[in-house]
Amino acid sequence: MPVPASGTARLLAGGQSGPGVLRPMVDTVLDALAHGAADRGGPLPAGGPAAVARRIRDAARPLIPDEGEGPHHALRGLVRALAHGAAEPADPRCTAHLHCPPLAVATAADLAVSALNPSLDSWDQAPAACALEALTCRALAELVHPHGPDPDALVTTGGTESNQLGLLLAREAAQGAPLRIVRGANGHHSVRRAAWLLGLPEPLTLPTPGGVLDPVALHTALDRPSDAPTLVVATAGTTDTGAIDPLPEIADVCDHHAATLHIDAAYGAPLLFSDTLHKRLHGLDRARTVALDLHKLGWQPVAAGLLAVPDGSALGALAHHADYLNADDDTEAGLPDLLGRSLRTTRRPDIFKIAVTLRALGRRGLGELVDHVCAAAQHLADLIEARPGLELYARPTISTVLFRPTGAPPATVAALRRRLLHHGAAVLGRAATPEGLWLKATVLNPHIQPGDLRGLLELVEGDTTP
């Protein structure tokens, strides 16, 4: 059997010697991150896609050399290039998407997971992580469904996977009957994609001219004769505006028509951490399934999604058997069966960084961060309303603010956004409503200050000055 070169053998991150090998490499990474951020000098690299691709080509060549250049050289060059070419969510001018700056404690926790490399497809690959996931999932599910008989949650890669699981569980509960799906036009695109992937009929999409699903329109739609079981998909925190559907009224309509309710709260669910803002989610606990993400308004590194249910027995439809992972005699002997906890097989314990964050900050600590960014969004709206050259779409519900130069047509708004991106000056999103196209600022940086918000608006106004 060949013996690996001694230098290669000393590169492993695990084992008793692993931390000693890893520590200087982490220092190299941190230095390179700092240099890359300084090279970038703003929220986004300047020059657009072609310039970024050229710099990466120069830094990465040759990608597969005959002889390796060593870990520190490779890390120093590529990490610096990655940071130089990154969109930096910790920069207050980077507000385009539900793309949060991760907490340092969560990032450090993620390093531990990467070093140990557990996989949650069988207990013997991740004994402690398996137990911690079970505890943390139940604790988070109890926040969503405090009155459920046996709340539980599954860890997902985000809202898209959570929505797919919600539809899958509803399809299985229908026991072969064709499932009718009703959603609002304000909902996430992943619902339509999930229906397609699962072989379900195209969802009935109700217009939402006011930005939220109208319970009266929903009642009318459900009043149409149908023998099919129905799944209604509501949203608590839309991607475009952050709007929250009227959840109690929608739940009443679902109860009246014996329809199942799934709520996509990937954005809005962390309002539950806040002592005051949790009231905006009244009715969330009446859903059969709830999608939530903590890599949005929870400051976790991607990925950190969950699907919560009021009764863990609803997850039984996901049971799956593979003799080498969950043999019957092993399960009967007490080894946990993990295959029904995900549609994935190999699966890193993304719950670990969440558990560390919850312990480090507590519910109130996370709630204070939620309160701060929501208050900052309100302040940004105030600043926009005070400027004649800018117009506000609506007061923010969570932390998303839509605005544009007053009276600007869609082409002008789109071109303005692209110019700011090209120059690396600001990262703003775009959202279309019946009233036209808007710039979108999603405030997720808990360090953001009033001066940062004023500076962002000055950039926009300066770019529109003749």
Residue, then its C-alpha position, 0 to 999 in steps of 0.5 A: m500500500p502506498v504511503p502518503a507523502s509526509g507533508t500531505a499527511r499533515l494536512l488533515a483538519g481532524g484528530q488530535s493534531g488537526p487544530g495545530v495544523l488548522r490554526p496557522m491556516v485560519d490566520t492566513v485566511l483571516d489575513a487574506l480576507a482583510h486584504g481582499a476587503a481592502d482591495r475591493g474598497g466597497p460593497l461590490p467589486a467595480g467593473g462588472p462581471a467581465a472585470v471580476a471574471r478576469r481577475i479570478r482567472d488571473a488569480a486561479r491559473p493554473l487551476i490544476p497544477d502538476e505540483g501543488e503550491g502549498p496550502h498557505h500560498a493557495l489560501r492567500g491568493l484565492v481567498r484574497a481574490l474571493a474577498h476582492g470579488a465578493a458582495e459584502p453583506a456587512d457593508p451598509r451599502c449592500t442591501a439588495h437581497l435577503h443576504c445577511p452578514p453572518l454573526a462571528v460566533a455562527t461562523a466560528a461554529d461552522l468552522a468546527v463542523s467543517a473540521l469534524n465533518p459529521s454527516l447526519d445520515s446515520w448516527d455512527q457518523a454524527p452521534a453528538a450532532c444527531a442529538l443536538e439537532a433533535l433538541t434544537c429543532r424541537a426548541l425552534a418548532e415550539l417557538v412556531h407552534p407553542h400549542g402543538p401536541d409535539p412540535d418538531a422541525l426539519v433542517t433544510t437548505g432554505g425556503t425553497e427546500s422547505n416549501q418543497l417539503g411542505l408541498l410533499l407532505a400535503r401531497e402524501a397526506a392527500q393519499g393519492a387524491p389530486l392536490r389543489i394548490v392555491r397561492g397568491a401572486n406575491g408568493h415565492h417562485s419556489v412554490r410553482r417549481a415545487a409543484w412541477l418537481l412533485g408532479l402536482p397540478e399548476p397552482l392556482t395563483l390569485p392576484t395580489p394587487g395590494g401586495v398580500l393575499d386577500p382572504v375574500a378572494l381566497h374564500t371565493a376561490l375555495d368556494r368553487p366546487s372541487d373534490a380535491p384536497t386543497l393546500v393554501v400557501a400564504t406568505a409571512g415576509t414576501t421577497d419583493t416587499g416584505a409584506i405579511d399576508p393576513l394570517p389569522e383571516i387566511a387560517d379562518v378561511c382554510d378552516h371553513h373550507a377544510a383546507t391545509l395551510h402552509i406558510d412560507a415565513a422564510y423571511g418573517a419567522p425570526l420576528l418571533f424572537s422579538d418581544t414586540l414584533h412577534k405580534r405581526l406573526h399572529g396566526l402563524d401557529r395555525a399552519r400545518t407546515v411553516a418554512l423559516d430561514l435563519h440565514k436571512l433575518g437570523w444572521q447565520p452562514v448559508a445554509a440554515g433553513l427549517l420546516a416546522v410542524p405542530d406534530g412530528s407525526a406528520l413527518g412520518a411520510l418521509a420515512h425511508h430505509a437503506d439497510y446500511l444506514n438504518a437497518d431494522d435491528d439497529t433501530e430496534a436496538g436504539l440507534p436513531d433513524l435519521l433518513g426520515r429527517s431530510l430528502r438528502t442523504t449526506r447532510r452536514p449539521d447546519i443546526f450546530k451554528i444555530a444552536v451555538t448562536l441561540r446559546a450565545l445570544g439568547r432569544r432576546g439577544l437575537g430579538e434586539l438585532v431583529d428590532h434594530v434592523c426593522a427600526a433602521a428600515q423605518h428610519l430609511a423610509d422616513l428619510i425617503e419621505a423627506r426627500p422630494g427627489l425620491e418616492l417611497y412605495a410603502r412603509p416597511t412591514i419587516s426590513t424591506v424598503l422600496f423606493r425610486p427617483t420620483g416619477a422615474p420610469p422602469a428603464t431609468v430605475a433599472a439602469l440606475r441600479r446597474r450603474l451603481l453595481h458596475h461602479g461597486a458603489a451600492v448593491l440595491g435590488r429591484a422589485a416590480t409592483p403594479e405601480g412600476l419598478w422600484l429599487k429595493a433595500t433590504v436592511l439586514n445589517p445590525h450595525i447599520q446607522p442613520g449616517d449609512l442610510r443617508g449615504l446610501l440615498e445620497l449615492v442614489e440621488g447623486d447618480t440621478t443628478p443631470 
